[in-house]
Amino acid sequence: MTDAPATREAPWPVALLSGKLKEYLDRLGTVWVEGELTQWGVSGGNVYGKLKDLEADATISITMWSSVRARLSEQFTQGDHVIALVKPSWWVKGGSLSMQVFDLKHVGLGDLLERLERLRAQLAAEGLFDAGRKRRLPFLPGVVGLVTGRDSDAERDVVRNARLRWPSVEFRVAYAAVQGDRSAPEVVAAIRRLDADPEVEVIIVARGGGDFQNLLGFSDERVVRAAAAASTPIVSAIGHEADRPLLDEVADLRASTPTDAAKRVVPDVAEELVRVEQARARLGMRLASMLTREIDRVGHLRARPALADSGWIVDRRAEDLTRWVARGTELVERCIERQTARVGELRGHLRGLSPQATLDRGYAIVQGADGQVIRRAVDAPAATILRIALAEGAIRARSDGAE
């Protein structure tokens, strides 16, 4: 080992640099870290794996010697949420850095519940759980979106039970991991993809139950916010009664199991036909009852004395009718007499003013050939042809000139 600085003329050997790195890292102490086991392999009693941050995209390699593993009281597997006591370890020969694990524990249930409660309170304060945000599911969806694991029992339960109830229902399935570190981003992507499909009328997010830690992906804030932002109604069918993931709170409908989701989303064709028949029967009974009631009312009206013998209406009014007819005849006759006298008077006045009355008294009317009345002698010189109108008839004459 040397403390001389490395230069271009006197570079350090690789072994020297690697050794110095090991010396430096060995002086560092241990630290507790939290993450998810994304890789867990045992070789020769030693464990080699990877620990991933739960939120950020960061991963470290870990190594646990068999002596440390033998002291652990818990069993671990890939996907577990853990806290680890680690110390940096540099492998000189291979030139790689790993974290040597001195202790490993599952994250306590109390810690997880506390975090979930804080997130639950935050989302509730934002109004994402309000009942007013819940949307009604369509009565008969033509296309149902389904977010679930590939080849899962949840998918078979939903599809089978839905088609038993309504054979013509169509499904659009978006597969996603339903546990582990890939669960939240894949479920979010599946919800958004189905929500963007204009033919999908409702989306079911289904998983066939599981323990508390396996369901953590459905309490992830990203999943909850994606469901709240979706314009298509969301049905949560995680299938776990004891633990309710946050997706249940924000969904428009919570189903206890995937089978229950199929029954809640798709109506039973047989039940609907029975309801239609029942409605038709009730309508027929109501109509028959209404007609019977109206027939009885008409019968009661016809049985009343006023309608049973209608002749009294005519008999009671016959005298009044006769009197008014006579009165009308008298008034018409008086009117005719008055108007007849008036016409006679007018005829007398008209005759008195008529030229015919003058002619009847012996006068005559002399007209020229053009029909003009001759009033002066000069208007009828000699040889003028004249027409003389008399009381009865007319004669032609010729003028001999003025006298």
C-alpha positions in Angstrom: 0.0 0.0 0.0 1.2 3.5 -0.7 -0.2 6.9 0.1 1.4 8.6 -2.8 -1.1 10.3 -5.1 -1.8 8.6 -8.4 -0.5 10.5 -11.5 -0.3 9.9 -15.1 3.4 9.0 -14.7 2.8 6.9 -11.6 -0.7 5.4 -11.7 -2.1 3.1 -9.1 -2.6 -0.5 -9.7 -6.2 -1.7 -9.9 -5.6 -3.8 -6.8 -4.4 -0.7 -4.9 -7.5 1.3 -5.9 -9.8 -1.6 -5.0 -8.1 -2.0 -1.7 -8.4 1.6 -0.8 -12.1 1.5 -1.6 -12.5 -1.4 0.6 -10.7 0.3 3.4 -12.8 3.4 3.1 -16.1 1.5 2.9 -15.1 -0.7 5.9 -14.9 2.4 8.0 -18.6 3.2 7.3 -21.1 2.0 9.8 -24.4 0.1 9.5 -27.7 1.7 8.6 -31.3 0.5 8.6 -33.0 0.7 5.2 -36.6 -0.1 4.0 -37.7 -1.6 0.7 -39.1 -4.5 -1.2 -37.3 -7.8 -1.9 -37.4 -8.0 -5.6 -34.9 -10.9 -5.7 -34.2 -13.5 -3.1 -31.9 -16.4 -3.9 -30.1 -18.9 -1.7 -26.8 -20.4 -2.8 -24.6 -22.5 -0.4 -26.6 -21.2 2.5 -25.9 -17.6 1.6 -28.5 -15.3 0.3 -28.1 -13.0 -2.7 -30.8 -10.6 -3.6 -32.0 -7.1 -4.4 -33.8 -4.5 -2.3 -35.9 -1.9 -4.2 -37.2 1.4 -3.0 -41.0 1.4 -2.6 -41.5 4.7 -4.4 -38.4 5.7 -6.3 -36.6 3.7 -9.0 -33.6 2.7 -7.0 -32.3 -0.8 -6.2 -29.3 -2.1 -4.2 -27.7 -5.6 -4.2 -27.7 -7.4 -0.8 -25.7 -10.3 0.6 -26.5 -12.3 3.7 -24.1 -14.9 5.0 -25.5 -18.2 6.2 -24.6 -17.4 9.8 -26.8 -14.3 9.8 -29.6 -16.2 8.0 -29.5 -18.9 10.6 -30.3 -16.3 13.3 -33.4 -15.0 11.6 -36.7 -16.0 13.2 -38.8 -15.0 10.1 -39.1 -16.5 6.6 -38.6 -14.2 3.7 -39.5 -14.4 0.0 -39.5 -12.2 -3.1 -42.1 -9.4 -2.8 -41.8 -9.0 1.0 -41.7 -5.5 2.5 -38.8 -5.4 4.9 -36.3 -3.3 6.8 -32.7 -4.4 6.8 -29.6 -3.5 8.8 -26.9 -3.2 6.1 -23.3 -2.2 5.7 -21.5 -1.4 2.5 -19.1 -4.2 1.4 -16.6 -4.0 -1.4 -15.4 -7.2 -3.1 -11.9 -6.5 -4.1 -11.4 -9.3 -6.5 -14.6 -8.7 -8.4 -14.8 -5.0 -8.1 -18.4 -4.9 -7.1 -20.3 -3.2 -4.3 -23.0 -4.9 -2.3 -24.8 -4.4 1.0 -24.0 -7.0 3.6 -27.1 -7.7 5.7 -26.7 -8.2 9.4 -30.4 -8.2 10.3 -33.6 -8.4 8.4 -37.2 -8.0 9.6 -40.6 -7.7 8.0 -42.1 -4.2 8.2 -44.4 -4.3 11.2 -48.2 -4.4 10.5 -48.6 -1.4 12.8 -46.3 0.7 10.6 -48.2 -0.2 7.4 -51.5 0.4 9.0 -50.3 3.8 10.3 -49.2 4.8 6.8 -52.4 3.6 5.3 -54.5 5.5 7.8 -52.5 8.7 7.1 -53.1 8.2 3.3 -56.8 7.4 4.0 -57.2 10.6 6.0 -55.5 12.7 3.3 -57.6 11.3 0.5 -60.8 11.6 2.5 -59.9 15.3 3.2 -59.6 15.8 -0.6 -63.1 14.4 -1.0 -62.2 11.3 -3.0 -64.3 9.1 -0.7 -67.4 11.3 -0.7 -70.7 9.5 -1.5 -71.6 12.3 -3.9 -68.8 11.3 -6.2 -70.2 7.8 -6.6 -71.7 7.2 -10.1 -74.6 4.8 -10.9 -73.7 1.8 -12.9 -75.3 1.3 -16.3 -78.3 -1.0 -16.1 -77.2 -3.3 -19.0 -73.6 -2.6 -20.0 -72.7 -3.8 -23.5 -69.0 -3.9 -22.9 -67.4 -4.5 -19.5 -63.8 -3.7 -18.8 -61.9 -6.1 -16.5 -58.5 -5.4 -14.8 -57.1 -8.6 -13.3 -54.2 -11.0 -13.3 -53.5 -13.2 -16.4 -55.1 -16.7 -16.2 -56.5 -15.9 -12.7 -59.5 -17.4 -11.0 -60.9 -13.9 -10.6 -61.1 -13.5 -14.4 -62.8 -16.9 -14.8 -65.3 -16.1 -12.0 -66.3 -12.7 -13.4 -66.6 -13.8 -17.0 -68.4 -17.1 -16.3 -70.9 -15.7 -13.9 -71.6 -12.6 -16.0 -72.3 -14.7 -19.1 -74.5 -17.1 -17.2 -76.6 -14.1 -16.3 -76.5 -12.3 -19.6 -74.9 -14.3 -22.4 -74.4 -11.4 -24.8 -72.2 -9.3 -22.5 -68.8 -8.5 -23.9 -65.5 -8.1 -22.0 -62.4 -6.1 -22.6 -59.7 -7.6 -20.3 -56.5 -5.6 -19.4 -54.1 -7.9 -17.6 -51.9 -6.5 -14.7 -49.8 -7.8 -11.9 -52.1 -8.0 -8.8 -49.3 -8.1 -6.2 -45.7 -7.1 -5.9 -43.8 -4.0 -7.0 -45.3 -4.1 -10.6 -48.8 -4.2 -9.3 -49.5 -0.4 -8.8 -48.1 0.9 -12.2 -49.7 -1.9 -14.2 -53.1 -1.6 -12.6 -52.9 2.2 -13.2 -52.0 1.7 -16.9 -54.8 -0.9 -17.3 -57.5 1.4 -15.7 -56.4 4.3 -18.0 -56.4 2.1 -21.1 -59.9 0.8 -20.4 -61.2 4.3 -19.4 -60.0 5.6 -22.8 -62.0 3.0 -24.6 -65.4 4.7 -25.6 -67.2 1.3 -25.8 -66.3 0.3 -22.2 -69.2 1.3 -19.9 -68.0 0.0 -16.5 -64.6 -1.3 -15.3 -64.1 -4.1 -12.7 -60.8 -4.3 -10.9 -60.7 -7.9 -9.6 -58.4 -10.1 -7.5 -59.3 -13.3 -5.7 -58.4 -12.3 -2.2 -55.1 -12.6 -0.4 -53.3 -11.6 2.7 -52.9 -8.0 3.9 -49.5 -7.4 2.3 -50.5 -8.9 -1.0 -53.3 -6.4 -1.2 -51.1 -3.4 -0.6 -51.0 -2.6 -4.3 -54.7 -1.7 -4.3 -54.1 0.8 -1.5 -51.3 2.5 -3.5 -52.0 6.2 -3.9 -51.4 6.0 -7.6 -54.1 3.3 -8.1 -56.5 5.2 -5.9 -56.1 8.5 -7.8 -56.3 6.8 -11.2 -59.6 5.2 -10.2 -60.9 8.6 -8.9 -59.9 10.3 -12.1 -61.6 7.8 -14.4 -64.7 8.9 -16.2 -66.0 5.3 -16.4 -67.6 3.8 -13.2 -65.2 1.6 -11.3 -66.2 -1.5 -9.4 -63.7 -2.8 -6.8 -63.8 -6.6 -6.4 -60.6 -7.4 -4.4 -62.4 -10.3 -2.6 -61.2 -9.7 1.0 -63.7 -8.9 3.6 -61.3 -8.5 6.6 -59.1 -5.8 5.0 -60.5 -3.1 2.8 -57.9 -1.6 0.4 -58.3 2.1 -0.3 -59.5 1.2 -3.8 -62.8 0.0 -2.2 -63.3 3.5 -0.7 -62.9 5.5 -4.0 -64.6 3.0 -6.3 -68.2 3.7 -7.4 -69.2 0.2 -6.1 -67.5 -2.3 -3.8 -68.2 -5.9 -4.4 -67.2 -8.5 -1.8 -65.8 -11.0 -4.4 -65.3 -11.2 -8.2 -68.4 -13.4 -8.4 -70.4 -10.7 -6.5 -69.1 -8.1 -8.9 -70.4 -10.0 -11.9 -73.8 -10.2 -10.3 -73.8 -6.5 -9.4 -72.7 -5.3 -12.8 -74.7 -7.6 -15.1 -78.4 -8.2 -14.6 -79.8 -11.8 -14.7 -81.8 -12.2 -17.9 -84.1 -14.8 -16.3 -84.8 -12.5 -13.4 -85.5 -9.5 -15.7 -87.9 -11.6 -17.8 -89.7 -12.6 -14.6 -89.9 -8.9 -13.5 -91.3 -8.0 -16.9 -94.0 -10.7 -16.6 -94.8 -9.5 -13.1 -95.0 -5.9 -14.3 -97.3 -6.9 -17.1 -99.5 -8.9 -14.8 -99.7 -6.0 -12.3 -100.5 -3.6 -15.2 -103.3 -6.0 -16.4 -104.8 -6.2 -12.9 -104.6 -2.5 -12.4 -106.3 -1.9 -15.8 -109.0 -4.5 -15.1 -109.7 -2.9 -11.7 -109.9 0.5 -13.2 -112.3 -0.6 -15.9 -114.5 -2.4 -13.3 -114.5 0.7 -11.1 -115.5 3.0 -13.9 -118.3 0.6 -15.1 -119.7 0.6 -11.5 -119.6 4.4 -11.5 -121.5 4.6 -14.8 -124.0 2.1 -13.4 -124.5 4.1 -10.3 -125.0 7.3 -12.4 -127.6 5.6 -14.6 -129.5 4.3 -11.6 -130.0 7.8 -10.2 -133.7 9.0 -10.5 -132.6 11.9 -12.7 -131.3 9.5 -15.3 -133.5 6.5 -14.7 -136.6 8.4 -16.2 -135.4 11.2 -18.4 -138.9 12.1 -19.7 -139.4 14.5 -16.8 -136.9 16.8 -18.3 -139.1 17.3 -21.4 -142.4 17.2 -19.5 -141.3 19.9 -17.1 -140.1 22.2 -19.8 -142.8 21.5 -22.4 -145.1 24.3 -21.1 -142.2 26.8 -21.0 -141.3 25.7 -24.5 -144.9 26.1 -25.8 -145.1 29.6 -24.2 -141.8 30.7 -25.7 -142.8 29.3 -29.1 -146.1 31.3 -29.0 -144.3 34.4 -27.8 -141.8 34.0 -30.6 -144.5 33.6 -33.2 -146.3 36.7 -31.9 -143.1 38.8 -32.0 -142.3 37.7 -35.5 -145.8 38.5 -36.8 -145.7 42.0 -35.2 -142.3 42.6 -36.7 -143.6 41.5 -40.1 -146.6 43.8 -39.8 -144.5 46.8 -38.9 -142.1 46.2 -41.7 -145.0 45.7 -44.2 -146.5 49.0 -43.2 -143.1 50.6 -43.5 -142.6 49.1 -47.0 -146.0 50.5 -48.1 -145.0 54.0 -46.9 -141.8 53.8 -48.7 -143.5 52.6 -51.8 -145.9 55.5 -51.7 -143.0 58.0 -51.3 -141.2 56.3 -54.1 -144.2 56.4 -56.5 -144.8 60.1 -55.6 -141.2 60.9 -56.7 -141.2 58.6 -59.8 -141.4 60.2 -63.3 -144.0 57.6 -64.1 -146.4 59.4 -61.7 -145.9 62.6 -63.8 -146.7 60.7 -67.0 -149.8 59.3 -65.4 -151.1 62.8 -65.0 -150.9 63.5 -68.7 -147.4 64.7 -69.2 -145.0 63.3 -71.8 -141.1 63.2 -72.0 -139.5 64.2 -75.3 -136.1 62.8 -76.1 -133.8 63.3 -79.0 -132.3 60.6 -81.1 -129.4 60.4 -78.7 -131.7 59.7 -75.8 -131.2 63.2 -74.3 -134.3 64.9 -72.8 -135.4 67.9 -75.0 -135.9 70.9 -72.6 -135.7 73.8 -75.1 -137.2 74.3 -78.5 -133.9 75.3 -80.1 -132.6 71.7 -79.2 -135.2 70.3 -81.7 -134.8 72.1 -85.0 -136.9 71.1 -88.0 -136.6 67.5 -89.2 -135.3 66.3 -85.8 -136.4 62.8 -85.0 -138.0 62.7 -81.6 -139.2 60.0 -79.1 -142.1 60.9 -76.9 -142.6 58.7 -73.8 -146.2 58.6 -72.6 -147.9 57.1 -69.5 -148.3 53.9 -71.5 -145.8 53.3 -74.3 -143.9 55.8 -76.5 -144.3 57.3 -80.1 -141.9 58.6 -82.7 -142.3 62.1 -84.2 -140.5 64.6 -86.4 -140.0 68.2 -85.4 -141.3 71.0 -87.7 -139.2 73.5 -85.9 -139.7 75.9 -83.0 -143.1 77.5 -82.6 
